Amino acid sequence: MNDNSKSDVLIAGLGAAAYSAALYSKRYQIKTTLVGEEFGGETAIGGLIENYPGQPDIDGFDLMMKFKQQVDKLQTETINSNLKSVKKNINGKFNCILDDGTKYEVISVILAMGRERRKLDLENEEEWTGMGVSYCSTCDAPLYKNKEAVAVVGGGNAAVEGAILLSKYAKKVYLIYRGKSFFRPEPILLNILNKTENIVILLETEISSLLGDINGLNGIQINKSFDGDHEIFLDGIFVEIGADPRLEIPNQLQLQINKETGEVQVDKHQNTSQPGIYAAGDLTDGTDLKQTITAASQGAIAALSAYQNVLSHKSRA
Ligand SMILES: Cc1cc2nc3c(=O)[nH]c(=O)nc-3n(C[C@H](O)[C@H](O)[C@H](O)COP(=O)(O)OP(=O)(O)OC[C@H]3O[C@@H](n4cnc5c(N)ncnc54)[C@H](O)[C@@H]3O)c2cc1C
C-alpha cells in the first residue's frame, strides 16, 4: 500500500471520460494516476456501439479495451480501487484516499465517475441488460429496426423522446408510466407523441415482472390500476426513469451542483466551482447529450485544464 504517493493529476473513473483524460494528460507529460475498480464504465456494458466515429459497429467492451490499450501504452499508473475521499491541504494540493487505503497528494483532480442508472429492480433485469433490456434509447433504438414491439418505461422527457425515436424503428411502441399524466413534458413532444400512430400510451400502469429465457427478454407482465394483469410480447424494453450522478466526492468537496439536473456544474474548460478540481462526462452538466463521444471530448478538455493548473502551481512553488 502506498503512503501519500505524489502525482500531478489523479483521474477518478475507468470510463470514456477518464481514459480520454488520462491519454491527454500523459501526452502533456505530467505524472498521471488513473483510479477505479470497474473497467469500461457504461460504454463497456452498452452492447453494440454504432455511433462512435471511426469505429463503426463495435462492441462497447471492445471500444473501451481500445481506450485502455492506448492509455496503457503510455505506461499510465492505474490503481484498481475507487476514489473514496478528496480533501484540500494547506499546500493548496489535494489529499486523495482510495478504497484500498492508498493515499495520494496531487495538484489536480479530474472526476469522471459517471452516473448510476435507476433500475426497475425486477428479477432478471441485470442479467438481460443488453439482451432486450436497455437504459439508453438514443443509443440502442436502431437495433430494433422492423421489430414487432418494444416498450419504454418512464414519464419524463427522456421516456417520451425515447418512445418517439423508437416509433421510427419498431412497428409498435408501448409507453408505460405509473403516473396519471407525464411528468413536466415539453408541449412539442406531447404533440408529436399524440400524433404518432404506432405508440400506445399506458398510464397508471406498473410493470410487475420481466419475462424471458436464456436468450433474454421476450415480454413483460403489467398491472393496470383499473384493468388487472396482462402479458405483453416485446422484443425490448427501454428503462428511462432517470440516472443519478455519483455525487459522493463532489459533495465532500462542496462543488456547485446544477439545481435543475443534479449534475456537477462545469464551464467550457471543465472547471468545477473548486479550483484544481475538474469534472468530465456523464457526471457533469457539460452537455445534455450523454454519449461516449461527448464524455471522451470532455475528458480531453479536463486534462488540458488540469495540466495548466499543474504548470501554474509548479511555477509558483
Ligand atoms: C445501455 C447503454 C447503452 C449505451 N449505448 C451508447 C451508444 O451506443 N453510444 C454512445 O455514444 N453512448 C452510449 N451510452 C452512453 C455512454 O455509455 C455514456 O455516455 C458514457 O459511458 C459516459 O462516460 P463516462 O466516462 O462519463 O461515465 P461512465 O462510462 O459511467 O464511467 C464512469 C466510471 O467511473 C467509475 N467510478 C464510479 N465511482 C468511482 C469512484 N469513486 N472512483 C473511481 N471510479 C469510479 C465507474 O466504475 C466507471 O468505470 C450507453 C449507455 C448505456 C447505459
The ligand as a Gaussian input file, in Angstrom:
#p B3LYP/6-31G(d) Opt

LIG

0 1
 C      -27.091000       0.528000     -22.053000
 C      -26.328000       1.733000     -22.544000
 C      -26.022000       1.817000     -23.886000
 C      -25.300000       2.914000     -24.363000
 N      -25.011000       2.974000     -25.696000
 C      -24.317000       4.032000     -26.174000
 C      -24.019000       4.130000     -27.575000
 O      -24.416000       3.278000     -28.378000
 N      -23.281000       5.197000     -27.983000
 C      -22.848000       6.172000     -27.128000
 O      -22.151000       7.085000     -27.578000
 N      -23.164000       6.139000     -25.820000
 C      -23.888000       5.101000     -25.324000
 N      -24.249000       5.064000     -23.998000
 C      -23.891000       6.210000     -23.141000
 C      -22.414000       6.130000     -22.753000
 O      -22.108000       4.813000     -22.338000
 C      -22.098000       7.143000     -21.644000
 O      -22.472000       8.425000     -22.067000
 C      -20.602000       7.117000     -21.297000
 O      -20.258000       5.831000     -20.821000
 C      -20.254000       8.152000     -20.250000
 O      -18.901000       8.001000     -19.937000
 P      -18.306000       8.488000     -18.532000
 O      -16.859000       8.171000     -18.587000
 O      -18.742000       9.862000     -18.253000
 O      -19.038000       7.599000     -17.435000
 P      -19.099000       6.011000     -17.261000
 O      -18.958000       5.300000     -18.551000
 O      -20.327000       5.766000     -16.456000
 O      -17.813000       5.667000     -16.394000
 C      -17.736000       6.035000     -15.056000
 C      -16.617000       5.221000     -14.425000
 O      -16.340000       5.712000     -13.114000
 C      -16.201000       4.600000     -12.229000
 N      -16.411000       5.057000     -10.849000
 C      -17.554000       5.228000     -10.157000
 N      -17.294000       5.676000      -8.912000
 C      -15.937000       5.800000      -8.825000
 C      -15.051000       6.217000      -7.791000
 N      -15.475000       6.618000      -6.589000
 N      -13.718000       6.217000      -8.048000
 C      -13.237000       5.818000      -9.264000
 N      -14.048000       5.408000     -10.262000
 C      -15.369000       5.408000     -10.053000
 C      -17.225000       3.611000     -12.762000
 O      -16.999000       2.327000     -12.258000
 C      -16.943000       3.744000     -14.258000
 O      -15.827000       2.982000     -14.615000
 C      -24.929000       3.962000     -23.472000
 C      -25.252000       3.874000     -22.123000
 C      -25.941000       2.767000     -21.654000
 C      -26.280000       2.676000     -20.202000

